Amino acid sequence: MNCLVTGVAGFIGSHLAEELLRLGHQVVGLDCFIPYYPRAFKEANLVELRGHSGFRFHELDLRHDDLLSVMADVEVVFHLAAMPGLPRSWTDFDLYQSCNLTATQRLLEACHQRGALRRFLYVSTSSVYGRYASGDETLPTRPISPYGVTKLASEHLCRAFADECGLPLVVLRYFSVYGPRQRPDMGYFKFIDQMLRDQPITIHGDGLQSRGNTYISDAIAATIAAVQAPPGEVYNVGGGETANVWEILSKLERLLNRRARVQRGPARPGDQRVTGADTSKLLHHLNWKPTVSLDDGLARQVAWQRELVQHSRQAA
């Protein structure tokens, strides 16, 4: 199938594009390199993709660039592009509104003009559920951060195009995806990097906030499987294992064979207290279940970040 992946240079988008190509599909990738974190990280994510004959990359911005010209033969859209992260969404709401809502509206309009698609996969987040996000897809959606609000609004916008224009929509709500290529602003990346460099780690709040963790390959497998899902469905995507901050640090200390240097900081506004995905619906509909344990996934991320730190020291 011919696929469009937005946010293709990001953590999840690059893994998704690589797996689609491995399975024999054609991929058009879009990214605009908004400087949320250094462009070099995203360029590194694209290295393997750029050498593949089935991959075409376009640097463009969903918010204002022409989209129809890159969608001629697209059958399936994987819409991952978004402005992520909680703290900045409180201070720069216009950026989140434009990247998460306006960009989605323009992509949806282009898909409507383009005509029939096989599927439109919208990648959402557990943040739409709010402070306590533990359960199945029937949980109330009560986001407590501007980021979560924009992602839920985008879900509703997609639903409007599905109901009124026949968009074959499937929504995926990711729960705390981690693994190699994780963004440098994300918790596990920062914990590992700071421990490798013997720098202090800031724990916000009491550290008892817990997360359902999803290893990157499991998230990708669920996303591709969802192409076969009935239009209109919403699925939680989670790895099945939860852990709080202190438990994660304990695991990392064992993997790295060193103690974490911890300093305390205030709780972050909009931070979820508990997340844990009930993925029974994915298992029932698509026979998907996670395969990578939290311990194995963290070990793989640690190995990847060791190489990053070694390379940075050699380059210094």
Backbone as numpy.savetxt, mean C-alpha at the origin, in Angstrom:
# Nx Ny Nz CAx CAy CAz Cx Cy Cz
-3.35 -10.43 -19.86 -4.19 -9.23 -19.86 -3.31 -7.99 -19.86
-3.86 -6.90 -20.33 -3.17 -5.62 -20.36 -3.58 -4.82 -19.11
-2.60 -4.46 -18.30 -2.87 -3.88 -16.99 -2.31 -2.47 -16.89
-3.01 -1.63 -16.15 -2.52 -0.31 -15.78 -2.29 -0.32 -14.28
-1.10 0.06 -13.84 -0.78 0.15 -12.42 -0.40 1.59 -12.11
-1.22 2.25 -11.31 -0.86 3.61 -10.87 -0.03 3.50 -9.60
0.87 4.47 -9.41 1.79 4.39 -8.28 2.79 3.26 -8.45
3.19 3.01 -9.68 3.99 1.82 -9.98 5.40 1.89 -9.40
5.90 3.08 -9.12 7.25 3.19 -8.58 7.30 3.07 -7.06
6.15 2.90 -6.44 6.09 2.79 -5.00 6.37 1.39 -4.50
6.33 1.25 -3.19 6.58 -0.01 -2.50 5.71 -1.14 -3.05
4.41 -0.99 -2.98 3.50 -2.07 -3.38 3.35 -2.11 -4.90
3.27 -0.94 -5.53 3.06 -0.90 -6.98 4.16 -1.58 -7.75
5.41 -1.40 -7.34 6.51 -2.03 -8.07 6.49 -3.55 -7.92
6.18 -4.03 -6.73 6.04 -5.49 -6.53 4.90 -6.05 -7.37
3.79 -5.33 -7.39 2.64 -5.78 -8.18 2.98 -5.86 -9.65
3.61 -4.83 -10.19 3.97 -4.83 -11.61 4.92 -5.97 -11.94
5.89 -6.23 -11.08 6.83 -7.32 -11.33 6.13 -8.67 -11.37
5.19 -8.87 -10.45 4.48 -10.16 -10.42 3.56 -10.30 -11.62
2.90 -9.23 -12.03 2.06 -9.30 -13.23 2.89 -9.66 -14.45
4.06 -9.06 -14.58 4.95 -9.38 -15.70 5.42 -10.83 -15.63
5.74 -11.29 -14.43 6.19 -12.68 -14.26 5.11 -13.66 -14.71
3.86 -13.28 -14.52 2.74 -14.13 -14.90 2.39 -14.02 -16.38
3.11 -13.16 -17.10 2.92 -13.06 -18.55 2.02 -11.94 -19.01
1.62 -11.05 -18.12 0.76 -9.94 -18.49 1.58 -8.75 -18.98
0.91 -7.82 -19.65 1.51 -6.57 -20.08 1.15 -5.48 -19.07
2.10 -4.60 -18.78 1.88 -3.60 -17.73 2.25 -2.20 -18.24
1.30 -1.28 -18.10 1.57 0.14 -18.24 1.64 0.71 -16.83
2.74 1.35 -16.49 2.92 1.89 -15.15 2.95 3.40 -15.15
2.26 4.00 -14.17 2.22 5.46 -14.03 2.75 5.85 -12.65
3.51 6.94 -12.61 3.94 7.53 -11.34 4.37 8.96 -11.61
4.18 9.83 -10.61 4.56 11.23 -10.80 5.65 11.67 -9.83
6.15 10.76 -8.98 7.29 11.04 -8.10 7.07 12.27 -7.22
5.89 12.38 -6.62 5.70 13.44 -5.62 6.74 13.24 -4.52
7.44 14.29 -4.11 8.58 14.12 -3.19 8.17 13.89 -1.74
7.32 12.91 -1.52 6.95 12.53 -0.15 8.14 11.89 0.55
8.95 11.19 -0.22 10.24 10.68 0.23 11.17 10.69 -0.97
12.49 10.51 -0.79 13.43 10.73 -1.90 13.12 9.90 -3.14
13.22 10.57 -4.29 12.94 9.91 -5.57 13.85 8.70 -5.79
15.05 8.74 -5.24 15.99 7.64 -5.45 15.41 6.30 -5.01
14.60 6.29 -3.96 13.97 5.04 -3.52 13.07 4.49 -4.63
12.28 5.36 -5.22 11.35 4.92 -6.26 12.09 4.53 -7.54
13.13 5.25 -7.89 13.90 4.89 -9.07 14.52 3.50 -8.89
14.97 3.20 -7.69 15.51 1.86 -7.42 14.43 0.79 -7.59
13.21 1.10 -7.20 12.10 0.15 -7.36 11.82 -0.16 -8.82
12.15 0.77 -9.72 11.83 0.62 -11.14 12.92 -0.09 -11.95
14.07 -0.31 -11.35 15.21 -0.80 -12.13 14.87 -2.09 -12.86
14.34 -3.07 -12.15 14.04 -4.35 -12.79 12.91 -4.20 -13.80
11.92 -3.37 -13.50 10.80 -3.19 -14.41 11.22 -2.56 -15.73
12.08 -1.58 -15.67 12.47 -0.87 -16.89 13.15 -1.77 -17.91
13.72 -2.86 -17.48 14.39 -3.76 -18.40 13.49 -4.82 -19.00
12.19 -4.79 -18.69 11.27 -5.83 -19.15 10.52 -5.36 -20.40
10.47 -6.22 -21.41 9.84 -5.85 -22.69 8.34 -5.63 -22.57
7.72 -6.21 -21.56 6.27 -6.08 -21.41 5.84 -4.89 -20.58
6.81 -4.02 -20.22 6.52 -2.90 -19.33 6.71 -1.57 -20.05
5.74 -0.69 -19.90 5.86 0.68 -20.41 5.61 1.64 -19.25
6.52 2.58 -19.08 6.40 3.52 -17.97 6.09 4.93 -18.49
5.20 5.61 -17.77 4.87 7.00 -18.08 4.93 7.81 -16.80
5.77 8.84 -16.81 5.81 9.75 -15.67 4.76 10.83 -15.90
3.67 10.70 -15.21 2.60 11.69 -15.34 1.81 11.78 -14.04
1.07 12.88 -13.92 0.32 13.19 -12.71 -1.17 13.00 -12.98
-1.79 12.09 -12.23 -3.21 11.81 -12.43 -4.08 13.05 -12.24
-3.59 14.03 -11.52 -4.40 15.20 -11.19 -4.59 16.17 -12.35
-3.69 16.12 -13.34 -3.85 17.11 -14.42 -3.33 16.66 -15.78
-2.60 15.57 -15.89 -2.08 15.14 -17.19 -3.11 14.33 -17.97
-2.89 14.24 -19.28 -3.77 13.44 -20.13 -3.61 11.96 -19.79
-4.73 11.27 -19.59 -4.69 9.86 -19.22 -5.17 8.94 -20.33
-6.04 9.43 -21.18 -6.60 8.56 -22.22 -5.53 8.01 -23.15
-4.49 8.78 -23.39 -3.47 8.35 -24.35 -2.70 7.13 -23.89
-2.70 6.83 -22.59 -1.95 5.68 -22.09 -2.85 4.50 -21.78
-4.14 4.63 -22.09 -5.10 3.60 -21.70 -5.72 2.84 -22.87
-5.14 2.96 -24.03 -5.78 2.45 -25.24 -6.18 0.98 -25.13
-5.29 0.12 -24.66 -5.57 -1.32 -24.65 -5.75 -1.88 -23.25
-5.93 -1.02 -22.27 -5.98 -1.48 -20.87 -7.28 -2.25 -20.60
-7.12 -3.39 -19.94 -8.27 -4.22 -19.56 -8.54 -4.17 -18.06
-7.48 -4.08 -17.28 -7.60 -4.08 -15.81 -6.79 -2.91 -15.26
-7.42 -2.14 -14.37 -6.74 -1.02 -13.71 -6.52 -1.38 -12.25
-5.27 -1.25 -11.81 -4.92 -1.38 -10.40 -4.56 0.02 -9.91
-5.45 0.62 -9.14 -5.24 2.01 -8.73 -4.65 2.05 -7.31
-3.31 2.15 -7.26 -2.60 2.22 -5.98 -2.11 3.62 -5.65
-2.00 4.49 -6.63 -1.42 5.81 -6.39 -2.23 6.57 -5.35
-1.53 7.11 -4.36 -2.18 7.88 -3.29 -1.11 8.59 -2.49
-1.52 9.59 -1.72 -0.63 10.20 -0.75 -0.85 9.48 0.58
0.17 8.77 1.06 0.00 7.97 2.28 0.42 8.73 3.52
0.25 8.08 4.67 0.79 8.60 5.92 -0.18 9.44 6.71
-0.18 9.23 8.03 -1.10 9.95 8.90 -0.66 11.37 9.26
0.55 11.58 9.81 0.85 12.89 10.39 0.71 14.05 9.42
1.22 13.89 8.21 1.20 15.00 7.27 -0.21 15.33 6.80
-1.12 14.37 6.88 -2.48 14.62 6.41 -3.20 15.65 7.27
-2.72 15.88 8.49 -3.30 16.91 9.36 -2.83 18.31 8.98
-1.67 18.40 8.39 -1.06 19.71 8.14 -1.06 20.12 6.67
-1.34 19.18 5.77 -1.31 19.48 4.33 -2.49 18.80 3.65
-3.69 19.13 4.12 -4.88 18.43 3.64 -5.10 18.61 2.15
-4.78 19.78 1.61 -4.99 20.00 0.18 -4.22 18.98 -0.66
-3.02 18.65 -0.21 -2.23 17.66 -0.94 -2.92 16.30 -0.92
-3.44 15.90 0.23 -4.11 14.60 0.35 -5.42 14.59 -0.43
-6.14 15.69 -0.36 -7.38 15.77 -1.12 -7.12 15.66 -2.61
-6.09 16.34 -3.10 -5.83 16.32 -4.54 -5.28 14.97 -5.00
-4.37 14.40 -4.23 -3.74 13.14 -4.64 -4.68 11.94 -4.48
-5.51 11.97 -3.45 -6.34 10.80 -3.15 -7.75 10.89 -3.72
-8.26 12.09 -3.88 -9.64 12.22 -4.35 -9.70 12.78 -5.78
-9.08 13.93 -6.01 -9.10 14.50 -7.36 -8.44 13.56 -8.37
-7.30 13.01 -8.01 -6.61 12.09 -8.92 -7.48 10.88 -9.24
-8.17 10.36 -8.24 -9.04 9.20 -8.46 -10.21 9.58 -9.36
-10.78 10.76 -9.15 -11.89 11.20 -10.00 -11.47 11.29 -11.46
-10.27 11.82 -11.73 -9.82 11.98 -13.11 -9.52 10.61 -13.74
-8.99 9.69 -12.94 -8.76 8.35 -13.47 -10.08 7.65 -13.77
-11.05 7.80 -12.88 -12.36 7.19 -13.11 -13.02 7.77 -14.36
-12.92 9.07 -14.54 -13.50 9.70 -15.73 -12.82 9.19 -16.99
-11.50 9.03 -16.95 -10.79 8.49 -18.11 -11.22 7.06 -18.40
-11.42 6.27 -17.35 -11.89 4.89 -17.54 -13.29 4.88 -18.15
-14.13 5.80 -17.71 -15.49 5.90 -18.26 -15.45 6.24 -19.74
-14.59 7.19 -20.11 -14.46 7.56 -21.52 -13.82 6.44 -22.33
-12.90 5.74 -21.71 -12.19 4.65 -22.38 -13.13 3.51 -22.78
-14.14 3.25 -21.94 -15.07 2.19 -22.26 -14.83 0.96 -21.41
-15.30 -0.18 -21.90 -15.37 -1.41 -21.10 -14.01 -1.82 -20.53
-14.01 -2.09 -19.23 -12.87 -2.69 -18.55 -13.29 -4.04 -18.00
-12.29 -4.88 -17.79 -12.57 -6.16 -17.12 -12.75 -5.95 -15.62
-11.86 -5.17 -15.00 -11.96 -4.84 -13.59 -11.24 -3.52 -13.30
-11.74 -2.83 -12.29 -11.07 -1.66 -11.72 -10.84 -1.98 -10.26
-9.56 -2.18 -9.88 -9.21 -2.52 -8.51 -8.79 -1.25 -7.79
-9.56 -0.85 -6.78 -9.19 0.32 -5.98 -8.56 -0.15 -4.68
-7.33 0.28 -4.44 -6.61 -0.12 -3.23 -6.87 0.91 -2.14
-7.55 0.48 -1.11 -7.88 1.32 0.03 -7.08 0.85 1.25
-7.57 1.14 2.43 -6.77 0.97 3.64 -7.65 0.65 4.85
-7.06 -0.01 5.83 -7.77 -0.26 7.08 -8.09 1.04 7.81
-7.43 2.13 7.45 -7.67 3.42 8.11 -9.11 3.90 7.92
-9.82 3.37 6.93 -11.22 3.80 6.75 -12.09 3.32 7.91
-11.65 2.30 8.64 -12.45 1.78 9.76 -12.31 2.62 11.02
-11.19 3.31 11.16 -11.03 4.16 12.33 -10.17 3.56 13.41
-10.41 3.98 14.64 -9.52 3.65 15.76 -9.43 2.16 16.02
-10.56 1.47 15.92 -10.59 0.03 16.17 -11.02 -0.67 14.89
-10.05 -1.27 14.23 -10.28 -1.86 12.90 -9.96 -3.33 12.96
-10.73 -4.05 13.73 -10.51 -5.48 13.88 -11.81 -6.21 13.59
-11.83 -6.93 12.47 -13.04 -7.64 12.10 -13.15 -7.79 10.59
-14.37 -8.01 10.12 -14.57 -8.23 8.69 -15.02 -6.94 8.00
-15.47 -7.08 6.76 -15.79 -5.91 5.94 -17.07 -5.20 6.37
-17.81 -5.76 7.32 -19.03 -5.11 7.80 -18.76 -4.11 8.92
-17.50 -3.97 9.35 -17.17 -2.98 10.37 -17.61 -1.58 9.93
-18.08 -0.77 10.84 -18.42 0.62 10.47 -17.17 1.36 9.99
-17.36 2.23 9.02 -16.25 3.05 8.53 -16.30 4.40 9.23
-15.33 4.61 10.14 -15.28 5.83 10.95 -13.83 6.32 11.03
-13.27 6.78 9.92 -11.86 7.20 9.92 -11.61 8.32 10.91
-10.43 8.30 11.54 -10.08 9.30 12.55 -8.87 10.13 12.12
-8.52 10.08 10.84 -7.44 10.91 10.30 -7.89 11.48 8.96
-7.39 12.65 8.58 -7.70 13.17 7.26 -7.32 12.20 6.14
-6.19 11.49 6.32 -5.81 10.48 5.33 -6.93 9.45 5.15
-7.40 8.89 6.27 -8.46 7.89 6.19 -9.73 8.46 5.57
-10.04 9.71 5.86 -11.23 10.35 5.29 -11.11 10.43 3.77
-9.94 10.82 3.26 -9.79 10.94 1.81 -9.85 9.58 1.13
-9.33 8.55 1.78 -9.39 7.21 1.18 -10.83 6.68 1.17
-11.58 6.93 2.22 -12.97 6.51 2.23 -13.79 7.30 1.22
-13.51 8.60 1.11 -14.21 9.40 0.10 -13.94 8.88 -1.30
-12.71 8.44 -1.54 -12.37 7.89 -2.86 -13.09 6.56 -3.09
-13.24 5.76 -2.05 -14.05 4.54 -2.19 -15.46 4.90 -2.63
-16.05 5.91 -1.99 -17.41 6.30 -2.34 -17.49 6.84 -3.77
-16.47 7.56 -4.19 -16.44 8.07 -5.56 -16.39 6.91 -6.56
-15.56 5.92 -6.26 -15.50 4.73 -7.12 -16.87 4.04 -7.17
-17.51 3.97 -6.01 -18.83 3.33 -5.96 -19.85 4.09 -6.80
-19.74 5.42 -6.80 -20.66 6.20 -7.62 -20.49 5.87 -9.10
-19.24 5.75 -9.56 -18.99 5.37 -10.95 -19.44 3.94 -11.22
-19.33 3.08 -10.23 -19.79 1.70 -10.41 -21.31 1.66 -10.55
-22.00 2.38 -9.68 -23.47 2.33 -9.69 -24.08 3.05 -10.88
-23.46 4.17 -11.27 -24.06 4.99 -12.32 -23.49 4.73 -13.71
-22.25 4.23 -13.78 -21.59 4.09 -15.08 -21.17 2.65 -15.38
-21.47 1.74 -14.47 -21.15 0.34 -14.73 -19.69 -0.04 -14.52
-18.94 0.76 -13.78 -17.54 0.44 -13.52 -17.45 -0.89 -12.77
-16.66 -1.85 -13.28 -16.54 -3.17 -12.62 -15.57 -3.10 -11.44
-16.02 -2.51 -10.36 -15.19 -2.13 -9.22 -15.00 -3.27 -8.23
-13.76 -3.39 -7.73 -13.47 -4.21 -6.56 -12.58 -3.37 -5.65
-12.91 -3.31 -4.37 -12.16 -2.52 -3.39 -11.37 -3.45 -2.48
-10.10 -3.14 -2.29 -9.23 -3.89 -1.39 -8.76 -2.98 -0.27
-8.96 -3.40 0.97 -8.52 -2.62 2.12 -7.31 -3.31 2.75
-6.14 -2.74 2.50 -4.88 -3.30 3.00 -4.70 -3.02 4.49
-4.13 -4.00 5.18 -3.77 -3.85 6.58 -2.26 -3.94 6.72
-1.61 -2.82 7.01 -0.18 -2.73 7.40 0.72 -3.65 6.60
0.94 -3.29 5.35 1.81 -4.09 4.47 3.27 -3.74 4.78
4.11 -4.77 4.85 5.53 -4.58 5.14 6.34 -5.52 4.28
7.67 -5.34 4.30 8.57 -6.19 3.53 9.57 -5.35 2.76
10.43 -5.98 1.97 11.41 -5.24 1.17 10.76 -4.15 0.31
11.42 -3.00 0.26 10.99 -1.78 -0.43 9.98 -0.98 0.36
9.70 -1.35 1.59 8.78 -0.54 2.39 9.26 0.91 2.41
8.30 1.84 2.40 8.64 3.25 2.39 9.50 3.62 3.60
10.44 4.54 3.44 11.32 4.89 4.55 10.64 5.64 5.68
9.40 6.12 5.48 8.68 6.79 6.56 7.87 5.83 7.40
7.80 4.55 7.02 6.95 3.59 7.72 7.67 3.02 8.94
6.88 2.59 9.92 7.41 2.21 11.21 8.46 1.13 11.19
8.20 0.03 10.51 9.15 -1.08 10.56 10.45 -0.70 9.87
10.35 0.03 8.76 11.57 0.49 8.10 12.39 1.35 9.06
11.74 2.29 9.73 12.47 3.18 10.63 13.07 2.41 11.80
12.32 1.47 12.37 12.85 0.69 13.50 14.11 -0.06 13.08
14.04 -0.75 11.95 15.17 -1.57 11.50 16.36 -0.68 11.15
16.10 0.38 10.41 17.18 1.27 10.00 17.88 1.88 11.21
17.11 2.34 12.17 17.71 2.98 13.33 18.46 1.98 14.20
17.98 0.76 14.29 18.71 -0.26 15.05 20.01 -0.64 14.34
19.98 -0.75 13.04 21.19 -1.07 12.29 22.24 0.02 12.44
21.80 1.26 12.59 22.72 2.40 12.70 22.97 2.79 14.16
22.43 1.98 15.09 22.57 2.24 16.53 22.08 3.64 16.88
20.91 3.98 16.35 20.28 5.26 16.64 19.04 5.03 17.50
18.61 6.01 18.27 17.42 5.83 19.12 16.14 5.73 18.30
15.21 4.95 18.79 13.90 4.75 18.17 12.87 5.47 19.02
12.03 6.28 18.38 10.96 6.97 19.11 9.68 6.14 19.05
9.17 5.80 20.23 7.90 5.09 20.35 6.84 6.11 20.73
5.83 6.25 19.90 4.76 7.21 20.14 3.66 6.58 21.00
3.25 7.29 22.01 2.23 6.77 22.91 2.77 5.67 23.80
1.89 4.74 24.20 2.30 3.69 25.13 2.89 2.46 24.45
2.90 2.44 23.10 3.47 1.31 22.38 2.60 0.08 22.35
1.41 0.17 22.91 0.50 -0.99 22.94 -0.46 -1.01 21.75
-0.35 -0.01 20.88 -1.16 -0.04 19.67 -0.71 -1.25 18.82
-1.67 -2.02 18.35 -1.34 -3.26 17.65 -1.80 -3.20 16.21
-1.10 -3.95 15.37 -1.38 -3.96 13.94 -1.51 -5.40 13.43
-2.45 -5.58 12.52 -2.46 -6.79 11.73 -1.47 -6.60 10.60
-0.54 -7.52 10.43 0.58 -7.35 9.51 0.42 -8.21 8.26
0.72 -7.61 7.11 0.56 -8.30 5.83 1.86 -8.24 5.06
2.47 -9.40 4.81 3.71 -9.40 4.05 3.43 -9.07 2.59
4.35 -8.39 1.96 4.13 -7.84 0.63 3.69 -8.88 -0.39
4.29 -10.05 -0.40 3.91 -11.05 -1.41 2.49 -11.54 -1.20
2.03 -11.60 0.05 0.64 -11.98 0.31 -0.31 -10.90 -0.19
0.04 -9.64 0.03 -0.80 -8.55 -0.47 -0.90 -8.57 -1.99
0.22 -8.86 -2.64 0.22 -8.91 -4.11 -0.62 -10.07 -4.61
-0.49 -11.23 -3.99 -1.28 -12.39 -4.41 -2.77 -12.12 -4.27
-3.17 -11.47 -3.18 -4.59 -11.14 -2.99 -5.06 -10.14 -4.03
-4.22 -9.18 -4.36 -4.60 -8.14 -5.32 -4.82 -8.73 -6.71
-3.95 -9.62 -7.12 -4.10 -10.23 -8.44 -5.28 -11.20 -8.44
-5.47 -11.92 -7.36 -6.62 -12.82 -7.28 -7.94 -12.06 -7.39
-7.95 -10.82 -6.90 -9.18 -10.04 -6.88 -9.66 -9.64 -8.27
-8.84 -9.82 -9.29 -9.30 -9.60 -10.67 -10.47 -10.54 -10.98
-10.49 -11.69 -10.32 -11.55 -12.68 -10.55 -12.75 -12.46 -9.64
-12.71 -11.47 -8.77 -13.79 -11.25 -7.82 -15.03 -10.67 -8.51
-16.20 -10.94 -7.97 -17.41 -10.32 -8.53 -17.36 -8.81 -8.39
-17.75 -8.08 -9.41 -17.78 -6.62 -9.29 -18.66 -6.18 -8.13
-18.21 -5.12 -7.46 -18.97 -4.59 -6.34 -18.49 -5.03 -4.98
-17.57 -5.99 -4.93 -17.15 -6.54 -3.65 -16.06 -5.68 -2.99
-16.00 -5.78 -1.66 -14.96 -5.15 -0.84 -14.28 -6.25 -0.04
-12.94 -6.22 0.00 -12.20 -7.27 0.71 -11.14 -6.66 1.63
-11.07 -7.19 2.84 -9.93 -6.93 3.70 -8.76 -7.79 3.25
-7.56 -7.20 3.24 -6.34 -7.94 2.89 -5.39 -7.84 4.08
-5.23 -8.95 4.79 -4.38 -8.95 5.98 -3.70 -10.29 6.15
-2.60 -10.25 6.89 -1.77 -11.44 7.04 -2.15 -12.37 8.18
-3.06 -11.95 9.04 -3.54 -12.85 10.07 -2.83 -12.78 11.41
-1.64 -12.16 11.46 -0.90 -12.06 12.72 -0.86 -10.62 13.19
-1.21 -10.40 14.44 -1.17 -9.07 15.01 -0.03 -8.98 16.03
0.48 -7.77 16.22 1.54 -7.53 17.20 1.53 -6.06 17.57
1.85 -5.77 18.82 1.98 -4.37 19.20 3.43 -3.91 19.00
3.70 -2.65 19.26 5.01 -2.08 18.96 6.11 -2.78 19.76
5.86 -3.04 21.04 6.88 -3.68 21.87 7.18 -5.10 21.38
6.16 -5.79 20.92 6.37 -7.15 20.40 7.19 -7.12 19.11
6.93 -6.14 18.27 7.73 -6.01 17.05 9.18 -5.71 17.39
9.41 -4.80 18.32 10.78 -4.48 18.70 11.50 -5.69 19.28
10.80 -6.50 20.04 11.40 -7.72 20.60 11.82 -8.67 19.49
10.97 -8.81 18.48 11.32 -9.68 17.34 12.53 -9.12 16.60
12.57 -7.82 16.41 13.69 -7.21 15.69 15.00 -7.32 16.50
14.90 -7.21 17.80 16.09 -7.39 18.63 16.68 -8.78 18.46
15.82 -9.77 18.37 16.32 -11.15 18.17 16.94 -11.30 16.78
16.29 -10.72 15.78 16.80 -10.85 14.41 18.13 -10.11 14.23
18.26 -8.97 14.88 19.45 -8.14 14.71 20.50 -8.40 15.78
20.12 -9.17 16.78 21.04 -9.51 17.87 21.59 -8.25 18.54
20.70 -7.32 18.82 21.08 -6.10 19.53 19.85 -5.49 20.17
20.06 -4.68 21.17 18.97 -4.02 21.88 18.58 -2.74 21.17
17.29 -2.46 21.19 16.80 -1.20 20.65 17.00 -0.09 21.68
17.45 1.06 21.23 17.57 2.25 22.08 16.27 3.05 21.93
15.45 3.01 22.97 14.10 3.55 22.86 13.98 4.88 23.58
13.32 5.82 22.92 12.90 7.06 23.56 11.41 7.22 23.32
10.74 7.90 24.23 9.28 7.99 24.16 8.85 9.33 23.59
7.74 9.29 22.86 7.17 10.49 22.29 5.66 10.47 22.46
5.00 11.60 22.21 3.55 11.66 22.37 2.84 10.81 21.32
1.63 10.38 21.66 0.80 9.65 20.70 0.53 10.53 19.49
0.44 9.89 18.33 0.18 10.63 17.10 -1.33 10.79 16.90
-1.80 11.97 16.54 -3.23 12.13 16.27 -3.66 11.28 15.08
-4.80 10.61 15.22 -5.32 9.79 14.13 -4.75 8.39 14.08
-3.88 8.04 15.04 -3.26 6.71 15.03 -4.28 5.67 15.47
-4.36 4.57 14.74 -5.29 3.51 15.10 -4.79 2.75 16.33
-5.72 2.30 17.15 -5.36 1.58 18.36 -5.18 0.09 18.09
-6.12 -0.48 17.34 -6.08 -1.92 17.05 -6.51 -2.14 15.61
-5.74 -2.92 14.87 -6.18 -3.36 13.55 -5.94 -4.86 13.42
-6.83 -5.52 12.75 -6.68 -6.95 12.51 -7.73 -7.40 11.51
-7.29 -7.88 10.38 -8.20 -8.17 9.28 -8.79 -9.57 9.39
-10.10 -9.65 9.37 -10.79 -10.92 9.13 -10.87 -11.09 7.62
-10.14 -12.06 7.09 -10.08 -12.25 5.63 -10.88 -13.47 5.17
-11.87 -13.87 5.96 -12.67 -15.04 5.60 -13.34 -14.88 4.24
-13.73 -13.67 3.91 -14.41 -13.43 2.63 -13.48 -13.71 1.46
-12.22 -13.27 1.57 -11.24 -13.56 0.50 -11.03 -15.06 0.35
-10.95 -15.77 1.47 -10.78 -17.22 1.41 -11.99 -17.88 0.76
-13.17 -17.44 1.14 -14.40 -18.04 0.61 -14.59 -17.74 -0.87
-14.35 -16.50 -1.27 -14.60 -16.11 -2.66 -13.47 -16.51 -3.62
-12.21 -16.38 -3.16 -11.08 -16.48 -4.08 -10.04 -17.51 -3.64
-10.32 -18.22 -2.57 -9.40 -19.24 -2.06 -8.02 -18.66 -1.74
-8.00 -17.42 -1.25 -6.73 -16.78 -0.87 -6.55 -16.84 0.63
-5.33 -17.10 1.03 -4.97 -16.97 2.44 -3.49 -16.62 2.51
-3.07 -15.92 3.57 -1.66 -15.53 3.69 -0.76 -16.74 3.90
0.47 -16.64 3.43 1.41 -17.76 3.51 2.70 -17.41 4.24
2.98 -16.12 4.46 4.25 -15.71 5.07 4.01 -15.28 6.51
4.69 -15.93 7.44 4.55 -15.60 8.86 5.21 -14.26 9.15
4.82 -13.66 10.26 5.39 -12.39 10.66 6.89 -12.52 10.91
7.31 -13.57 11.56 8.75 -13.76 11.82 9.54 -13.88 10.52
9.03 -14.67 9.58 9.74 -14.83 8.30 9.74 -13.53 7.51
8.61 -12.83 7.50 8.54 -11.58 6.76 9.47 -10.53 7.32
9.54 -10.41 8.64 10.46 -9.44 9.23 11.91 -9.81 8.93
12.22 -11.11 8.95 13.59 -11.53 8.63 13.97 -11.12 7.20
13.03 -11.22 6.27 13.30 -10.83 4.89 13.48 -9.32 4.77
12.68 -8.57 5.52 12.85 -7.12 5.46 14.17 -6.70 6.10
14.55 -7.34 7.19 15.83 -7.04 7.83 16.98 -7.31 6.87
16.94 -8.44 6.15 18.02 -8.78 5.21 18.13 -7.71 4.13
16.99 -7.27 3.63 16.99 -6.23 2.58 17.57 -4.92 3.12
17.17 -4.54 4.32 17.65 -3.28 4.86 19.12 -3.34 5.28
19.61 -4.50 5.64 21.05 -4.64 5.90 21.83 -4.25 4.65
21.37 -4.72 3.51 22.05 -4.40 2.25 21.99 -2.90 1.97
20.84 -2.28 2.23 20.73 -0.83 2.02 21.74 -0.07 2.86
21.84 -0.43 4.12 22.76 0.26 5.02 24.21 0.02 4.59
24.53 -1.21 4.21 25.88 -1.51 3.76 26.25 -0.71 2.53
25.32 -0.61 1.57 25.58 0.15 0.36 25.77 1.63 0.66
24.94 2.15 1.57 25.06 3.57 1.90 26.39 3.86 2.58
26.87 2.94 3.40 28.17 3.14 4.05 29.32 3.06 3.06
29.19 2.15 2.09 30.23 2.03 1.08 30.28 3.26 0.19
29.11 3.86 -0.05 29.05 5.04 -0.92 29.52 6.31 -0.21
29.51 6.27 1.11 29.86 7.47 1.90 31.36 7.79 1.80
